[in-house]
C-alpha cells in the first residue's frame, strides 16, 4: 500500500504551493485517493496550503460532493476553516452554486454567518448569484442573519437588488424581520440599487407601497 511504502510521506506538503496530497486529491475529486489518505491516522485533515485553503475548502470550491462527505466525517475536521481571505467552505460553495455541497455543510457548520474579508456571507453570495435554492437552504438554518451587512453596509437584499435578482428578492421579502429600507454606507437602500432593473424595482416598489409607514398610511 502507498501509505506503507518506505521513503514516502503522504503528509508532507509541496514546497512550492504548500499543497498536501490530500489537498490535491480533494480539489480534483479523487474520492478513492481521499479515502485512502484519510485512513492514515496521522493525516492532517485541516492542513492549509500557501493561500490558506484546506482540503475541505478545495473540495467545496469545486463542488465535489462525495469528497466533501468524506471530509466532514473525518476525525478532527474543522468544517469552518477559512483561507486567508476569510472564505469558508460554505461561503465558497454558495458563491459557486454548488447546492448539494451547501446542503451538506449547513448541517455541520457552526459559522453560517461567517464573513470574508469584504464582509460578505454565504447568503450575500447566493443572493447576488440569484440562486434561489441555496438562498432558501440558508434561510432555513437556525441563526442565519438575513440582515448581515458587508463592509459597505450592504445586506443580502441589497445584493439581490443590485444584481436584479427578482426571484431572490421575492424570497427575502417574505422573511420575517428582513430590513427593506436599511441603507448602506452610500445612503442607498435596496430600492435605490434596483432602479433600472425592472422586475427587481417593481417588487421593491410594491413592498414600499404595502408598508403603511413608507406609504404614509400609518394613521
Buried (B, 14 or more C-beta within 10 A) or exposed (E): EEBEEEEEEBBEBEEEEBBBBBBBBBBBBBBEBBBBBBEBEEBBBBBBBEBBBBBBBBBBBBBBBBBBBBBBEBEEBEBBBBBEEBBBBBBBBBBBBBBBBBBBBBEBBEBBBBBBEEBBBBBBBBBBBBBBEBBEBBBEBEEBBBBBBBEEBBBBBBBBBBBBBBBBBBBBBEBEEBBBBBBBEEEBBBBBBBEEBEBBBEBBEEBBEEBEEBEEEEE
